[in-house]
Amino acid sequence: MYLKQLSLVNFKNISGADMELGKKFNCFVGNNGSGKTTVLDAVHYLSMCKSFLNSIDSQNITREQPFMVVSGTFEKNSEEEKVHCALKRDGKKQFKRNKKDYARLIDHIGLFPSVIIAPTDADIINGGSDLRRKFLDGVISQLDREYLENLIQYNKALLQRNALLKYFRENRTFQPESLEMWDVQLSQRGQIIYERRKAFLADFIDAFSAFYQTISGSVEEIGLTYESQLSDGEMLGLLKENVAQDRAATYTTIGIHKDDLGLTVNGFQLKKFGSQGQQKSALVALKLAQFKVMHEKSGITPLLLLDDIFDKLDDDRVGQLLNLVSQKSFGQIFITDTHPARVAELLKDEKDVRVFPISQGEVALD
């Protein structure tokens, strides 16, 4: 699968652009703020129905413009697939595939998979557990529609249970039968999510470790573990055991919404004790493992989006990364960089390279 053509109208700081893309390397070069990342975000929109930078859709419309359009033509299984997204400032987002509207946007997720490595992803390593869960959920959701459905329903039930706990506190009352209704829903959904996460990570961890060793060129020991309260028992039983704690906290303290990924280097927590190089290598390894597992499980080659990562890695790691993604198993790649000469030098031995200079929201044709 690859993206043949990309069109933007009033998307962020690009008022209009129409690009014919290459099958391998597509490089967008220009100063910071020129619109490079906007192009990658548009590709992410076509893949995931949303921006990877701004979750508020209306804020992705060019200032003072009434609407935006992002559209593209994919080639998948030797057939053309047209994806179209339009949004009016005060209206509902409209998503179409081959001119047909989606009844639900989640039906689009996973059809045109993508993997992005961006500067903001450093928070996956250094931030809280919610960011690592979001990463994990984003990967599995592109592969497993049922998982995504269960996750959505779990989060709805969690909001209701937390609201009920708060109501009990504010009104100095307690109705255990009302709480039990949400306990059952949470445990049913949560147990499925837990089992799917555990099964997915069994393959993912091996891929992550292998990529880390290649990128870092190191013999240091990298570790990735799945940390979940459900490893201590069934969720329904855990919820019942912790009712008093939940009532005191006025929120649900037990469940898969507390899961985390434990990352270590040489046995020590990567977040606290890893060097910048080790943390960056781990991040790239996480994303490449995501690519590999998604490719193997779906049979579709995801798009790979690399946003300004050359500034974040040393020369050795950049070289290792490019050696990896130049392989046939990696398909179409989108790269942004502030230095055109650096891109030209790094990709000088590649045959299929298209370079698009961008300046003040204007995209020059290759």
Beta strands, then each sheet from edge to edge (+ up, - down):
strand 1: 2-11
strand 2: 14-20
strand 3: 25-29
strand 4: 67-76
strand 5: 79-88
strand 6: 94-97
strand 7: 100-101
strand 8: 114-117
strand 9: 222-227
strand 10: 260-265
strand 11: 268-269
strand 12: 303-307
strand 13: 333-337
strand 14: 353-359
strand 15: 362-363
sheet 1: 2+ 1- 4+ 5- 6+ 7-
sheet 2: 8+ 12+ 13+ 3+ 14+ 15-
sheet 3: 9+ 10- 11+
end
